Amino acid sequence: MLVDDHAVVREGYRRLLEREADMSVVAESGDATEAYQLYKTAAADVVVVDISMPGRGGIDLIRQLRQWDAKARVLVFSMHANASIALQAFKAGAGGYFTKSSDPETLIDAVRLVANHRPALCPEISKALAMSRLEDDKTSFDKLSPREFEVLRLIIEAKSTEEIANNLNLTPKTVGNYHYSIKSKLGVSSDIDLVYYCMRRDLVAGFVA
């Protein structure tokens, strides 16, 4: 199953994967909310998910899929080689993470690895994760849950409390509680400080759909 908000990208994935005799694309979606519903009937062995999508993003989708089906196998295929984003994807339940700058053929190998319950990491992400462990603030974003990280993404995209609530099917009060918790865990006192905090850690570009 392919989940990416760019139809051209999905078409490229489909053609690449369906050249393999043992692979077929059983469903695809450009929207995380729709993808969650499709998964329930698609009988997909592996879900290939992008992280940055309008509205509900890939990390929250992974969290939902794994809550509904603890055996769901998910491979992230994203343009973002950011260690914090990758760690949140794994925390949510992803089995692999490859960047779109990787050789296209690696997608085939990664799908097979994840299908067989084996971890799949491209060299770019492996290096980013290794480097993140050498930095002093390496655990800053690790303090956030996948749901908090998704709320943070929408805050950085300048979404209002009501918009975030609608995207994530939450009440505005719950969004406010997450908002406060995020700032508390990251040690910032305002949204401006929150944006600068994310900019200094190269996360702002990673949050843009």
N, C-alpha and C positions, 0 to 999 in steps of 0.2 A: 504494500500500500504506500502510495506517494503522497506526502503532504508538503506543499510549497505554494506560496501565493502567486508565483509566476508560472503561467501556463506553458511558456516556451521551455522553461527549465524542466517542468514535469515531462514534457514531450521528449526532451533529450534523455532524461533518465529512463523513460519507458523504452525507447528505441535501444538504448544500451543494454538494459537488463533483459529484454525479450529476445535478444540475439542468443541468449543462453538457453539451451534445450531444457534445462531444469528450472527455469524461472518464468513467471508471468506476473503482470501487474493486475491485481484483482480489483483495485479501487484507487481513486485519487481524489484529492481535495485541495482547494486553495485557502481553506478556512479551518481553524482548529476546532471550532464548535461543531461544524459539520463533520469533520474527520472523526471526532469522538463517537458520533452517532453511526457513521459508516463502519467503523471498526467492529461494532457489535454484530454486524451481519456479514462482513466481508471475508471472514475466515483467513485473514492475512497472517502469514508466518512471521513476517518482519515488517515493521513500519519505518519508512525513511522520512524523517521529519526535519524541516528547517526550523531554526530558532526564531528568527525575526519575521513575524507576520502581523498584519494589522489586527488590532483587537487582542484577543487571547493569543499568547505566543506559544512557541514550541515547548518550553519548559513546563508550563502549566498543563499542556496537552499530555506530555509524558507522565506527569503526576496523576492526571485523571485516568489515563489508560491503565497504569499500573494499579490504581485503586480498584478499577473495575475488573481487571484481569491481572493477577499477580504474576502470570507467566508471559505477559506481553513482552515481545522482543523489539526494542526500538534502537534505530541507528540515526544519530544526528548527522546531517550533511549540511554544513553551514559555511557562510563566507567568513565567519569570525573565528580567528585563532586566538581566543582570549581564555586564559586559564580559569578565571573566575566563572565565566559562562560555562565552560566545559565541566567544571566541578559541580556546578548547580544542576547541569543536565544529568550527570551521574548520580547525584543525590536524589534527583526525581525518579531515577530508575532506568536511564538509558544504558544500553549495553555497548555502545561504541560512539565515537565522535571523529568525523573526518571533515576536512575543509574542502570547499568547492575549488580551491586552487590545486588540489591533489590531482594526480593523473586519473582521468575518468575510469580507467580499468580498475583502479583500486576500489571503486564503489562495489564492483562485483565481488571482489575478495572480502570486503567488509560485510556485505550482506550475508555471505556464506558463514563468516565467523560468528556474527550475531545470531544467525539462525541455529547455529550449533552451540549456543550459550557460551561463546568464547569472546573475551574483550577485543575490541577493535579500535586502534588508535593510529592516526596518521603521524608521521614523524614530526610535523609542525606542532601538533597538539602535545605530543610526548615531550618535546623540548619546552614548550610554554609551561606545562605543568611542572617540569623539573626546575625551571627558572623561578617559578612562583614560590617554590619551597625555600628558596635562598633569600627571599625578601623579608624584611622586618615585619611588614603588615600582611603577611601571607594568609593569615586566618580571618581577616576583616570581613570579607564577604561570606566566608564559611559559616559565620554566625547566623546568617539568614536562612530561613527555610525556603524551599522552592516557590511556595506561594508568596512569601515576602519578596523574593527576588523578582517575581513576575509583577507584583504591585510596584516595586521600584522601577522596573522598566517603563511602566505606563506613566509613572510620575515624571520620569525624565523626558518622556515624550510629550509632556505638558498636558496630559489628560486631566480633566476635572475629576473630583471625587465621584460625581454621578456617572461619568463615562466609565471610570474604572469599575464601579459597582455593576454597571450593565454588562461590561465585557467579561467580568469574572463571576457573574451571577452571585454577587454579594450585596449586603445592605450598605448604604453609605456609612453607617456607624461602624461596621466591621472594617471597611476600608480605612476609616479614620484611625481605628485601633492599630491596624497594620502599619499605617503611615507613622504613627508615634513610635511603634516598636522598632521600625527600620532606623529611624533617626537615633533612637536610644542605643541600639546595637552598634551603629557605626560611629557614634560619638559626635554627631552634628546637631546643631540647634535650629537650623532653618532650611528651607528648600534650596535657597541659593548655595548654602554650604554643602548641601547634598549633591547638587549638580557639580560643583567644583571638586568634591570628593571623587565622584565618578569620572570626571574629566582627567584628573591626575592619575587615575588607574586605567585609562584607555577604555572605559566602559561605555561612554556616551555613543560612540560610533557603533558599538556592538548592539546597542538597544534600538537603533534606527531600523525600521522595517523597510 
